[in-house]
Amino acid sequence: MKSYYEILGVKEDATQEEIKSAYRKLAKRYHPDSQDDDPAAKARFQEISEAYAALSDPELRRKYDYMGHEAYQRSNNHTTDPEPEDGHCGACDLGRKKEEEGPPPKSIRMAVHLTLEETLREVVKPVSFSTREKCPRCQGDDADIEFVECPVCEGKGRRVQFESSWGYKTRREVFCNTCRGKGKIPKEVCPECHGLGYQEKKWEFEVRVPAGSYDRQYFFLEDIACCEKEEIDRIACEDKNLIVVVLLDEHPRFQRKGYHLYTTTEVDYTTLVLGGRVRLPTIEGDVWYTIPEGTQMNERIRLVNRGLVRPKKMGGRGDQYVALNMKIPKDLTERQKQALRAFRQTLLEE
């Protein structure tokens, strides 16, 4: 039985960066979206993900190294389920359902919003996220700063809080927000970070989202960023993956249900009765469609493969459904009214 290190192809003294790099290469190669539902690749992907879930967490890695492979798996119930549910990967919590696939753990996630139309073509979009960096002035807790006892908790790190309920008072200790549980505060508050010890830094990038993207699909930032990889490497984010998640905006005309789209359009009365060509809206533009005689109001037309792009493992696109509403004309001329009265009379005579 292979160890987690052998599964990822790294040495037992590999750094976290080496483990992350190995996982990403293997995950891209065996990801279900690129394997056309190959069972062997799917099993390999779950194996890789399980290994990364254990080795990417320092605490779990120490536990794994101490217990050994088989004992660790038994302790985590990994061997009791011969057919684990088909989540995105072991690193995303084993047992997730297919619909709940998501990015790997320990991720910094940023959203990129697309319109339904933009899913069909490559688009460049801005993304941003924030990281915490030590205050350049006081260097956080590492600086040689004089501290004094916290006046709120009196150095305990927890403060007393009283609560009243039904005429009774209860006393309990809660976390002290003033000193953040440390029991002491700087004698002088840093004017740069206001005593927090860190500053928020905002990072902004442009990403090139490929055509055929779908809702909640994710990418590693370095794979789709418009900048050089060296610029991304400057970000101090420890062992965390930088992930871009696709989110689809609501559309004023189309309603999404899974990968299918639903909408309505108006058709005049005579075309419903006599049949003819009608213009139907799609996210690729209007298309012409011929309806038969006697088409009923609210009848639904199905346009195959006119919906949203599905993941590669599912293939193709969803469908679009268009409900036909009858358009009632206003401000008819007298001649038109007479024609309608004559038509109504013919119906009554039958």
C-alpha positions in Angstrom: 0.0 0.0 0.0 1.4 3.4 -1.0 2.0 6.1 1.5 0.6 9.5 1.1 4.1 10.8 0.2 4.4 8.2 -2.5 0.9 9.0 -3.9 1.9 12.7 -4.3 5.4 11.7 -5.5 7.3 13.7 -2.8 9.9 12.9 -0.1 8.9 12.5 3.5 10.8 15.7 4.4 9.1 17.7 1.6 8.2 21.2 2.4 4.6 22.4 2.4 5.3 24.3 -0.9 6.5 21.1 -2.5 3.5 19.2 -1.3 1.1 21.9 -2.6 2.9 22.0 -6.0 2.8 18.2 -6.4 -0.9 18.1 -5.5 -1.8 20.8 -8.0 0.0 19.1 -10.9 -1.7 15.8 -10.2 -5.1 17.4 -9.5 -5.0 19.1 -12.9 -4.0 15.9 -14.6 -6.7 13.6 -13.0 -9.5 16.1 -12.4 -12.9 14.5 -13.3 -13.7 17.5 -15.6 -10.8 16.5 -17.9 -11.2 12.7 -17.8 -14.5 12.0 -19.5 -15.8 10.1 -16.5 -12.9 7.6 -16.5 -13.4 5.5 -13.3 -9.6 4.8 -12.9 -8.8 8.5 -13.1 -11.6 9.3 -10.7 -10.2 6.9 -8.2 -6.8 8.3 -8.6 -8.1 11.8 -8.1 -9.7 10.8 -4.8 -6.5 9.1 -3.7 -4.5 12.3 -4.5 -6.9 14.5 -2.7 -7.0 12.3 0.4 -3.2 12.4 0.5 -3.1 16.2 0.2 -5.8 16.7 2.8 -3.6 14.9 5.3 -0.2 16.3 4.4 -1.2 19.9 3.8 -2.3 20.3 7.4 0.7 20.3 9.8 -1.2 18.8 12.6 -2.7 16.0 10.5 0.7 15.4 9.0 2.4 15.0 12.4 -0.4 12.5 13.3 0.1 10.6 10.0 3.9 10.4 10.4 3.5 9.2 14.0 0.8 6.6 13.4 1.8 5.3 10.0 -0.4 4.9 6.9 -2.7 2.1 7.8 -3.3 3.2 11.4 -4.0 6.7 10.3 -6.6 5.6 7.7 -8.3 3.4 10.3 -8.5 6.2 12.8 -10.1 8.4 10.2 -12.5 5.8 8.9 -11.1 6.0 5.4 -11.0 2.3 4.9 -14.5 1.5 6.1 -16.3 2.9 3.1 -15.4 1.0 -0.1 -17.3 3.5 -2.2 -16.9 7.0 -0.8 -19.2 9.5 -2.2 -18.1 11.3 -5.2 -17.1 14.7 -3.9 -14.6 17.0 -5.7 -11.8 15.5 -3.7 -10.8 14.2 -0.3 -9.2 17.5 0.4 -12.7 19.1 0.2 -14.2 17.0 3.0 -14.8 13.4 2.1 -18.4 12.5 1.5 -19.6 15.6 -0.2 -22.2 15.2 -2.9 -21.4 15.9 -6.6 -23.3 19.1 -6.6 -21.2 20.4 -3.7 -17.8 20.2 -5.3 -15.5 23.0 -4.2 -12.0 24.3 -4.0 -9.3 22.5 -1.9 -8.9 23.4 1.8 -6.7 26.2 3.1 -7.7 28.5 0.2 -7.9 32.2 -0.3 -10.9 32.5 -2.5 -11.9 35.4 -4.7 -15.1 35.6 -6.9 -15.3 36.5 -10.5 -18.8 37.4 -11.7 -20.0 36.5 -15.2 -23.2 37.2 -17.1 -24.8 34.3 -18.7 -23.6 35.5 -22.1 -20.0 35.7 -20.9 -19.9 32.0 -20.1 -19.8 31.3 -23.8 -16.6 33.3 -24.6 -13.3 34.1 -23.0 -13.4 37.2 -20.9 -11.0 39.3 -18.9 -12.3 40.2 -15.5 -10.9 41.9 -12.3 -10.6 40.0 -9.1 -9.3 41.1 -5.7 -8.7 39.9 -2.2 -7.0 41.1 1.0 -4.2 39.7 3.2 -3.0 40.6 6.6 0.6 41.7 6.9 2.6 42.7 10.0 2.4 46.4 10.7 5.7 47.9 9.2 5.9 50.3 12.2 5.3 48.1 15.3 5.9 44.7 13.7 2.9 43.3 15.6 3.7 41.2 18.7 7.3 40.7 17.6 8.3 44.3 18.2 10.2 45.4 21.4 7.2 47.2 22.8 6.4 47.9 26.4 3.1 46.2 27.5 0.9 46.9 30.4 -1.9 44.9 32.1 -5.2 45.0 30.3 -7.5 47.2 32.4 -10.7 45.4 31.2 -9.8 41.8 32.1 -7.1 42.7 34.6 -4.5 40.5 32.8 -6.7 37.4 32.7 -7.5 37.5 29.0 -11.2 36.9 29.8 -13.7 39.3 31.3 -16.8 38.9 33.4 -20.2 39.4 31.8 -23.5 39.5 33.5 -26.7 38.4 31.9 -30.3 38.8 33.1 -33.0 36.3 32.4 -36.4 36.0 34.2 -35.3 38.2 37.0 -32.1 36.3 37.6 -28.5 37.4 36.9 -25.9 35.0 35.7 -22.2 35.5 35.7 -19.9 34.1 33.0 -16.5 34.7 31.6 -16.1 35.7 28.0 -13.2 36.4 25.7 -11.6 39.8 26.2 -11.7 41.8 22.9 -9.6 44.6 24.3 -6.4 42.6 24.6 -7.6 39.8 22.3 -7.2 37.2 25.1 -3.5 38.1 25.8 -4.1 39.9 29.1 -1.9 42.8 28.2 -1.9 45.7 25.8 0.8 48.0 24.4 1.5 50.9 26.6 1.3 53.1 23.6 -1.0 52.3 20.7 0.7 52.2 17.3 -0.7 55.0 15.1 -0.3 52.9 11.9 -2.3 49.8 12.9 -4.2 51.2 15.9 -2.9 48.4 18.1 -4.0 45.6 15.8 -0.4 44.6 14.9 -1.3 44.1 11.3 -2.5 46.0 8.2 -4.9 44.9 5.5 -3.3 44.8 2.1 -5.5 44.6 -1.0 -4.3 42.7 -4.0 -5.9 43.2 -7.4 -5.5 41.2 -10.6 -7.0 40.7 -14.0 -7.9 37.1 -14.9 -8.7 35.5 -18.3 -11.7 33.3 -17.7 -12.0 30.7 -20.5 -15.0 30.1 -22.6 -17.4 27.4 -21.4 -17.1 28.3 -17.7 -19.9 27.3 -15.4 -21.3 28.4 -12.0 -19.0 27.6 -9.0 -16.2 26.3 -11.2 -12.8 27.3 -9.8 -9.3 28.0 -11.1 -5.9 28.4 -9.5 -5.1 32.1 -9.8 -1.7 31.5 -11.4 -3.4 29.5 -14.2 -5.7 32.3 -15.4 -4.0 35.5 -14.2 -3.0 38.0 -16.9 0.2 38.9 -15.1 3.5 37.0 -14.7 3.7 34.2 -12.1 6.5 36.1 -10.3 4.0 38.8 -9.4 1.7 36.3 -7.7 4.6 34.7 -5.9 5.1 38.0 -4.1 1.9 37.5 -2.1 2.5 36.4 1.5 -0.2 33.8 2.0 1.7 31.0 3.7 0.5 27.6 2.4 -2.8 28.7 1.1 -4.0 28.2 -2.5 -5.2 31.3 -4.4 -8.5 30.2 -5.9 -10.8 32.1 -8.3 -14.4 30.9 -8.2 -16.9 31.7 -11.0 -20.3 33.0 -9.9 -23.1 33.7 -12.4 -25.1 36.9 -12.1 -28.9 36.8 -12.3 -30.3 37.7 -15.7 -33.2 40.1 -16.2 -34.7 37.8 -18.9 -33.6 34.2 -18.2 -34.1 32.1 -15.2 -31.6 29.5 -14.3 -32.5 26.0 -13.1 -29.3 23.9 -13.0 -27.9 24.2 -16.5 -31.3 24.9 -18.1 -32.7 28.3 -18.9 -36.3 29.5 -18.8 -37.9 32.5 -20.4 -41.1 33.9 -22.0 -41.9 35.7 -25.2 -45.0 37.3 -26.7 -46.6 36.1 -29.9 -49.5 37.7 -31.7 -52.9 36.0 -31.8 -53.0 35.3 -35.5 -49.6 33.6 -35.5 -50.7 31.3 -32.7 -53.8 30.4 -34.6 -52.4 30.2 -38.2 -48.8 29.2 -37.3 -45.7 30.9 -38.6 -42.2 32.1 -37.7 -41.5 33.7 -34.3 -38.4 35.3 -32.9 -37.2 33.6 -29.7 -34.5 35.1 -27.4 -31.4 33.1 -26.4 -28.2 34.1 -24.6 -26.5 33.9 -28.1 -29.1 36.3 -29.7 -32.5 35.8 -31.2 -33.3 32.8 -33.3 -36.2 32.1 -35.6 -38.6 29.2 -34.9 -41.6 28.0 -36.8 -44.7 27.2 -34.7 -47.5 25.0 -36.0 -51.2 26.0 -36.5 -53.3 26.1 -33.3 -50.4 26.7 -30.9 -51.8 27.3 -27.4 -50.9 30.2 -25.2 -48.3 29.3 -22.6 -47.1 26.3 -24.6 -43.5 25.8 -24.0 -40.9 25.4 -26.7 -37.7 23.5 -26.0 -34.5 24.7 -27.7 -31.9 21.8 -27.3 -28.4 22.8 -26.3 -29.2 26.5 -25.9 -28.8 26.5 -22.1 -25.6 26.9 -20.0 -22.4 25.0 -20.5 -22.1 21.9 -18.4 -18.8 20.6 -16.7 -16.8 18.4 -19.0 -17.6 15.2 -17.1 -21.3 15.9 -17.9 -20.8 17.2 -21.4 -22.7 19.5 -23.7 -25.1 22.2 -22.6 -28.4 22.5 -20.9 -31.6 23.3 -22.9 -33.7 26.4 -23.0 -37.4 26.5 -22.6 -39.5 29.4 -23.9 -43.2 29.9 -22.8 -45.4 31.6 -25.4 -47.6 34.4 -24.2 -50.3 35.9 -26.4 -49.8 39.6 -27.2 -53.1 41.5 -27.0 -53.1 44.5 -29.4 -54.2 47.9 -28.2 -55.7 50.9 -30.0 -57.2 48.9 -32.8 -58.6 50.8 -35.8 -62.3 50.6 -36.6 -61.5 48.4 -39.6 -59.6 45.9 -37.4 -62.4 45.9 -34.9 -64.9 45.1 -37.6 -62.8 42.3 -38.9 -62.6 40.8 -35.4 -66.4 41.1 -34.9 -66.9 39.3 -38.2 -64.5 36.6 -37.2 -66.3 36.2 -33.9 -69.6 35.9 -35.7 -68.3 33.1 -37.8 -67.4 31.2 -34.7 -70.9 31.7 -33.2 -72.5 30.5 -36.4 -70.7 27.1 -36.4 
